[in-house]
Amino acid sequence: MTGRQRVVLEEVARLTAANGWPPTIRELGEALGISSTNGVRRHLEVLEKKGFITREPGTARGLKVIKETESE
């Protein structure tokens, strides 16, 4: 996992814990300083392929953290 991927994953977990629900792509981008929603999507696609998150298609808040670190 790259450092940036770790930051994205940690931010998803932090926002989910703070709000009680996962962030939208746009909210996550704003929190990370990424202006392009496509940039955020690319990070999430990689994290999903690596097994750190799941995503529910067609749902604005369809993110779920499965594991927070590579050692889990």
C-alpha positions as CSV (number, residue, x, y, z in Angstrom):
1,M,0.0,0.0,0.0
2,T,1.3,3.4,-0.9
3,G,1.4,6.3,1.5
4,R,-1.3,8.1,-0.3
5,Q,-3.5,5.0,-0.4
6,R,-3.1,4.7,3.4
7,V,-4.1,8.3,3.8
8,V,-7.2,7.7,1.7
9,L,-8.1,4.6,3.7
10,E,-7.6,6.3,7.0
11,E,-9.7,9.3,5.9
12,V,-12.6,7.0,4.9
13,A,-12.4,5.3,8.3
14,R,-12.1,8.6,10.2
15,L,-15.1,10.3,8.4
16,T,-17.2,7.1,8.8
17,A,-16.5,7.1,12.6
18,A,-17.1,10.8,13.0
19,N,-20.3,11.0,11.0
20,G,-21.8,7.5,11.6
21,W,-21.9,6.9,7.8
22,P,-19.3,6.8,5.0
23,P,-18.3,9.8,3.0
24,T,-19.4,10.5,-0.6
25,I,-16.7,10.6,-3.3
26,R,-17.0,14.4,-3.3
27,E,-16.8,14.7,0.5
28,L,-13.7,12.4,0.6
29,G,-12.1,14.5,-2.2
30,E,-12.7,17.7,-0.2
31,A,-11.2,16.2,3.0
32,L,-8.1,15.0,1.1
33,G,-7.7,18.1,-1.1
34,I,-8.3,16.2,-4.3
35,S,-10.4,18.3,-6.7
36,S,-11.1,15.5,-9.2
37,T,-13.7,13.0,-8.3
38,N,-12.0,10.6,-10.8
39,G,-8.8,10.9,-8.8
40,V,-10.7,9.8,-5.7
41,R,-12.4,7.0,-7.6
42,R,-9.0,5.7,-8.8
43,H,-7.7,5.5,-5.2
44,L,-10.9,3.7,-4.1
45,E,-10.7,1.2,-7.0
46,V,-7.1,0.2,-6.0
47,L,-8.1,-0.1,-2.3
48,E,-11.0,-2.3,-3.3
49,K,-8.8,-4.5,-5.5
50,K,-6.4,-4.9,-2.6
51,G,-9.2,-5.9,-0.3
52,F,-9.2,-2.9,2.1
53,I,-12.7,-1.7,1.3
54,T,-15.9,-2.8,-0.4
55,R,-18.0,-0.5,-2.5
56,E,-21.7,-0.8,-3.3
57,P,-22.4,0.4,-6.9
58,G,-25.1,3.0,-7.4
59,T,-25.0,4.2,-3.7
60,A,-23.5,7.6,-2.8
61,R,-22.3,6.3,0.6
62,G,-21.5,2.7,-0.4
63,L,-18.0,2.5,1.1
64,K,-17.1,0.1,3.9
65,V,-13.6,-0.4,5.4
66,I,-12.8,-4.1,5.7
67,K,-9.3,-3.8,7.1
68,E,-7.3,-0.8,8.0
69,T,-3.8,-2.1,7.7
70,E,-1.9,-4.6,5.6
71,S,-1.1,-6.7,8.7
72,E,-4.7,-7.3,9.7
